[in-house]
Amino acid sequence: MSLYEKPPMDKLIEDLKILKEKAYKGGGEERVNFQHSKGKLTARERLNLLFDEGTFNEILTFATTRATEFGLDRNKFYGDGVIAGWGKVDGRQVFAYAQDFTVLGGSLGETHANKIVRAYELALKVGAPVIGINDSGGARIQEGALSLEGYGAVFKMNVMASGVIPQITIMAGPAAGGAVYSPALTDFLIMIKGDAYYMFVTGPEITKVSIGEEVSYQDLGGAIVHATKSGVVHFVAENEQDAINIAKRLLSYLPSNNMEEPPYIDTGDPADREVQGAESIVPTDSVKPFDIRDLIYNIVDNSEFLEVHKLWAQNITVGFGRINGNVVGIIANNSAYYGGAIDIDAADKAARFIRFCDAFNIPLISLVDTPGYVPGTDQEYKGIIRHGAKMLYAFAEATVPKITVIVRRSYGGAHIAMSIKSLGADLVYAWPSAEIAVTGPEGAVRILYRREIQNAQNPEEFLKQKIAEYKKLFANPYWAAEKGLIDDVIEPKDTRKVISRGLEILRNKREFRYPKKHGNIPL
């Protein structure tokens, strides 16, 4: 008989329950209370909000650190500071991980990283999105280079998953140094407002010591700063519940992987519905600004539009909507900001969004009203040529259906950047108010008639006359339509119907691309 006699099953199950209860408590009641005192939820509470009730399946529940230095052999916690697994979000399979700040400050070590990597590996095998809820003090100092290797492994999985499965990050706590880069490598970043939430590569203390600049945590890396200035953050959330709701709404527009189509929903909004009041939304006066979102709300199903990067580079508007139940990505110039001219940030914002949509089979709709690129030394010195080229590259590279509607001005290189036939647009339409030319009327006339203006007896009157002639020729869509550059000139009220029919005919679009490892976008 064995010296060790295994206890009966009921005792084993009782022991299992005790151990799981210990794992579920994270860093213990005191640390959980401290987390709550900061107005923050625990990792498990966040996952409970995310997943449909009773659907979450945890992986590597009992994993602990292998490190023994600096007392880690006496301070081990089941789960090692991160909870990972899968479940259903509104009925769809989704993988997620949530860092547990109650365990060693949510710091990332070898085992912690391996759990995140394992979740990604499973998600890639089955083709399911990944949502990361980050709340971490950064690399675990006690594990030295192993923690840095752990970050490298996570970053690699972010890159391997890019364009294969959607990746969403919720910033539910602090992030500094290398910890900021996994969120930046994912597709969408949702950040919560408040003093407890910030992210930066180098913090205020080191910034002050290094360059003498004094700045607060929020002014350096708060949600509003990243949503308005850096463009790192795509969505700003009021609180943790709001962040979860944004993630769920975002998922509703996305396919589970790049082999599937985006989810269709019967919205009950007729495909041939007229766009009410379209003519009054867009002024015929080409220099009078208006908010393009007012037009977008009227075009998409039930006025539901999820704007991405709403607070950054507002001279261009991007986001998700539906037309006849089908998901579309919309890129639109917004003349309410910079007159709709494209600058460095707008080009970057649009290019990133275009490439995401192309990777996940989401058709692209361009609504055009732009006078060109923002001029000046500031833009030129910072590389508007390089940044503007990203937008051109993204549209030319995209193989999803691409439909362009020119609603008003479409001038110069910006005309091309908004997707035209020669760049690969499948269908190009224009309103009667469209103006298509190399540059605006006055600029064009001053270049074309430079000498004549100088020699004219009445330069002002001559200029006025030539501008009127130029407008008559180009301040309409018909010259371009006669040359075959516009498929049709449409009434504004028919915009939704025309787009819907275009999407229907392009549903099975196929397009050849030369075999290559990858392109070299001008980053």
N, C-alpha and C positions, 0 to 999 in steps of 0.2 A: 504494500500500500504506500502511496506517495506521502512524503512528509508534509507536503502542502495539499490540503484538501480544498478544492474550489468551493466557495460559498454557493448556496442555492440561487436560482435565477432571480427570485424576488429580492434577495439581498443585493445582487449585482445591479438590478434595475434601480434600487433605492440609492446605491452609490453613484450610479450614472446621473440620476436626478440631482444629487447634491453637487456633483462636479459641474453639471451644466448650469445650475443655479449660480455657482461661483463664477463661471465664465460669463454669464449674462449680466452680472453685477459690475463688470469692467474693473475700474480702479477702486471700487468700494463706495459705500453710502456717503462718506464724507466728501469724496471727490465729485460724486454725482451732484450732491447738494451745492457744491461750489460752482459747478457748471451751470446749474439752474440759477444760482444767484447772479450770474452774469447775463441772464436772460437768454441763455443758449440751451438747446435740447441736447440730449445724449445721442450717441451714434445710433443706438437701437430705436430710440424714439423717432429719429429722422427716417430710418428705414421703414418703420411702421406707417409713417405718413405717406411714404412713396409707394409702397406695394399694396396691392389689393389684399384685404384681410385674409390671413391664414395661408398665403401663397409663398412666403419667403422660405428658401432653403439655404441654410448656411453651409459653407465649406471651411475646412481646416479650423474648426471651432476650438480645438484644444492645442493648436500650435503655439509654441513658446520660443523665445530666443535661445540660441545655442551659446551665446556669449556669456562669459563668466567674469569679465573684468569690471572693476569699479562697482562691485556689489550686485551685478545683474544675476549672479547665481542665487542670491538670496531675495531677489526682487522680481520674480517672474510672474507673468499674468497670462492666463489662457487667452488666446486670440492675438496677443502681442500688439495691441493697440489699433487694430483695424478689424472690422467685421465685413465679410465678403460672402457673396452668394447670388442666387437668382430667385426670381418670382415673377408675378404678373403685375403689369401696370395697365389699368384699363383693359384687362384681358389679354395683353400681349406679353410675351416672354422678354424680360429685361434682366441684365446682370447689373450688379451695383456693389460698390464698396463704400464704407463710411469709416473714416478715421475716428478713433475714440480718444478724445483729449483727456479723459479721466485715467488713462493708462500711459504713464511716462510722457504726458503731454502730447500724446498722439505721434510721438517721434518715430521716424522711419528707420528701421533696422533691417537686417537680412531677412528674417522670417516675415516681418511686416510687408516688405516688398514682394516676397515670394507669393504671398496670399493675393496681392493685387495682380501680379503676373498670372497666377493660376486662373483667376476670374476672367482675365482677358483671353487666355488660351481657350477656355471653354466657350466664351462668347464668340470667338472667331470660328470655332468648330461648328457651332450651331447657327451662326449668323444672327446674333442678337445684339441690340445696342448695349452700351455700357454707360452707367451714370456713376460718377465719382463724387462723393461728398467729403471735401477736404477740410480738416480741422486739426492742424499739426504744428508742433513746435519746430519742425524741420528735421534735419539729419540727426540720428541718435549719436551723440558725441562718444558715448561709452563703447560703441562698436566700431569707431574709427573708419578706416577705408571700406569696411564691409557695408556701412550704410551708404557710402557714395556709390559703391557697386550696385547696391539695391536701387538707388535712383536711376542709374544707367539702365538697369533692366526694365524699369517701369517706362522710362522714356522710349526705349526701343519698342516696347509693346504699343505705346501710343502711336508710333510711326508705322508699325506693321499693320495696325488696325485702321489707319487713316485711309479713307476712301473705300473701306471694306464694310465697316459697321459704324453707325453714328456714335460719337463720343460727346457726352455732356458733363461738364464739371460744375458743381455748386460749391462756391467758396463760403463755407460756414464757419470760418475762423481765420487765424493768421496764417501767413505764408511768407517766408523770407529765404533769400539765397536760392539754392537749387530747387527748393520746394515749389517755386513759382512756375517751373518749366513744364511740368506735366500738365497742369491746367492750360498753359499756353499752347501746348501741342494738340489739345482736343479741339473739337469742332466749335463748340459753344461754351461760353463761360458765363455763369449766373453768379452775381455777387450781391451779398446782403449789405444794406446800409447799417452803419453803427460803429461805435468805437472798438468793438470786439472783432471787427472784420477788416483786414488790411493785407496787402501783398506788395512786396518790393524785393529787388535783388539786394540792395544795400540799405540798411535801416538808418533812422535819424541820427543815432549816436555816432556811427562810423562816418556818416555823411558830414557831420559837424567836425569830427577829428580830421578827416581827410581833406576837405575843401573849405571848411569854415562856414558852411551853410547850415543855418538853423531852420528846421522844418518839422512840423508835427507828423505823427503817424498817419493821420487822415489826409493831410495835405500832400503827403508823399505817396501814399498807396491806398487811399480809401476808395470805396466803390464809385463815388461821383467823379473823382479824379480819373480813374481808369475808364469810366464810361464816356467822359467828355473830352479828355485830353490825350490819353495814350491809345485809346481804342482797344485796350486789352479785354475789357468787359463788354459782352454783347447785351446782357440784360441786368438791370438793377432791381433787386427785390426789397420790399419793405421789411420783411421778416422771414423767418425760416419756412413758415407755411406758404408764404407767397412764392418763395424760391422753388419749393416743391411743385406748386401749381404751375409755375412757368415752365418747368422741366416737362411736366405732363402735357401741357398744351403744345409745347415744341415737338414732343414725340408724336403727337397726333398728326403732324404733317410729314413725318419722316418714315421711309421704309425701314424694315429691320436690318437690311443689308443691301449691298450694291447689286445683288442679283434679283431683287424684287422691285415692284413698282410702288410708288407712294400709296398710302391707304386712301381708297375712294370712299366718299361719304355722300349719300343722297341728301343733299341740303334742301331740296324742295324749291330751289331758286331756278326759274326757267332759263335755259341756255340762251334763248332768243330775246330775253328781256331787254327793253331799251334802257340806256343809261340816262336816267332822268336828270335834267338840268346840266348836262355836260357842257353845253354851249355857254352857260352862264358861269361855270366854274373857271374856265380858261379864258382870260381876257384876250381879245383880238389884238390889242395894243401889245406889241412884242416886248416892250420894256417894263410893262406893269407886272409886278410879282404876284404869285398866288401859291397856295400850298397844294402840291401834287397829290398829297394824301387824300384830299377831298374828292379827287377824281378816282383814286384807287378804291376807296370805300364804296363808290358807286358802281364800279366795274365787277368787283369780286362778289362771290356768293354771300348773301346776307350781311354785307358790309363787314365781314370778319377778316381782318388783316393782322398778322403777327409781324410787327416791324422788328428788324434785327439792327443792332447798333443805332438805336433810335436817337441817342444823345451825342453821337460822334459823327463828324463829317456830314452835317445835316443838309448840305447842298446836293447830296444824292440819297435817295430813299431806297432801301432794300428790305425784302421780307417775304413771308409766305402767305398765300391766300388760296382760294379754290375758285375755279370756274367750271360750272356744270358738275360739281362734285370732285373734280380732278385738281390735285395740288399743282400750283405753279409758283415759281420764284419770280418776283417782280423787281426790276431795276429801273428807277425813275429819277430824272433830274428834278430838283426842287428849287424853283426860282425864288422861293421865300428866303433862301440863304445864298449869298454870293451871286444872285441872279441865275442860279442853276449852273454856273461855271464849274468845271471839274478841277480840283486841286489834288495835291499829293495824297491826302488822307481819303478823299472821295474815290480816287482810283484804286487805292489799296483795299478799301472797304468793298467796292464793287467786285474787284478781281477775286477776292477771297470767297465772296458769296456765290459768284458765278461758278467757280471751280467746285464748291461744295455741291451745288445743285447738279452740275454735270456728273459728279461722281455718284450721285444717288438718284439718277434718272428723273430729275425734276425739270420739266420744261421751263424755258426762260422767256419772260415777257418784258420787252423794253418800252418804256414810255418816255419819249424824247422831247426835251425842251431845254436846250443848252446853247449859250452864245460862244462856247469854246472853253479853253483852259484859262485858269487864273494866271494873269501875267505878273511880271516883276522879278526882281533879283532874288527875293526870298524863296520863291518857288523854284527858280532856275538853279540856284546854288544848292538847294536841298535835293535836286534831282527829279524835277517833274518829268523829264524825258524818260528816265528809268522807271519811275513809278507809273506814269501814264501808259508805258509799254506793257505793264502787267495786265491792264484791263484789256488791251488789244489782244494779248496772248491768250487770256482766259476765254474770251468770246470765240476767237479763231479755233482754239483747241476743243471747245465744247461740241459734243455730238448729239446732245439732246435737242428736241424741237426748239427753234428760236424764232419768235415772232416780234417784230418791231412796229410800233405805232408812233409816228412823228406827229405830235399834237400842236407844236408851235415851232420855235427856232431849232435849227440843227445846222451848226456852222463848223467848218474847218475840221481839224483832227478829232474834235469831240464828236462830230457827226459820225465819224468812222468808229470811234471807241464805243458808241452806244449800240453797235451791231447793225451793219448794213449788208447788202447782198454780197459784195465782193469779199467781206470778212467771214461770210458763212451763214448769214441770216436766211432762213427758209422762206419767210414771207415778210414783206415790208409794206405797211400801209401808211397813209398820211391823211390828216384832216385837211379841209380846205384852208385852214389858217396856217398851215405849215410853211416855213421858210427854209429853203435848203440851199446853202452856198458855201464858198470857201471861207468867207468872213462876212461880218456885218456890213450893211449898206454903206455907212459913212467911211469905215475903214477901207472898204474895197474901192470906193470912188476916189479917195485920197491917193491910193496907190495907182490906180489905173489912169487917173487924169492929173498926176502931179504937176507936170509942166503946164498943162492947159489952165489949171487953177492959178498957178503963179502968173501967167500971162493974161488972164481974163481981166476985162475992164471992171467987172463986178464979181470978184471971186465968190462971195457969199451966195449970190444969185445963181452963178454957174454951178456951184457945189449943190445947191438945193435942187436944181434941175436934173443933174446927173444922178443924184440919190433917188429921185422919183423914178427915173428911167430904170435904174438898177432894181428898185423894188418891184416895178412892174414885171421885170423879167424873172427875178429870183424869189421875191417875197410871196411865193405861192408854190404849190407842189407840182404844178403841171409841166414845167420844163423838165424836171427830173422824171416825171411819169412818162413823158413822150420819149425819153431816152431809155425806157425800160428799167429804171432804177427803183420805181415804186410799182407794186402790184396793183394797187387800186387806191383811189381817193375816196374816202368814206365819210358819211355823216357822223358826227360825234356820238349821236344816240345809238348808232349801230356798232360801236366799238366792242362791246361784250359779245355780241352775236358773231362778229367777224373773228374775234380771237377764239371763241368756242369752236367754230367750224374749222379754223386752222389747226387747232389742237387735235380735232377728230381725224383729219386727213393725215396728220403727221404722227399719229399714234404708233405706227409700225416703221417709223423712219430708220433707215440704216445708212451709215456713212463710213467710207473707207479712210483709214489712217495708215501711214507708212509704219512698218514694224520698227520699234526702237525700244531701248531700255527705259528711257524717259526723256522728256524734253528739258530744256534749260531755260526756264522762265527767268526773266531779268529781275532777280531778287535784290 
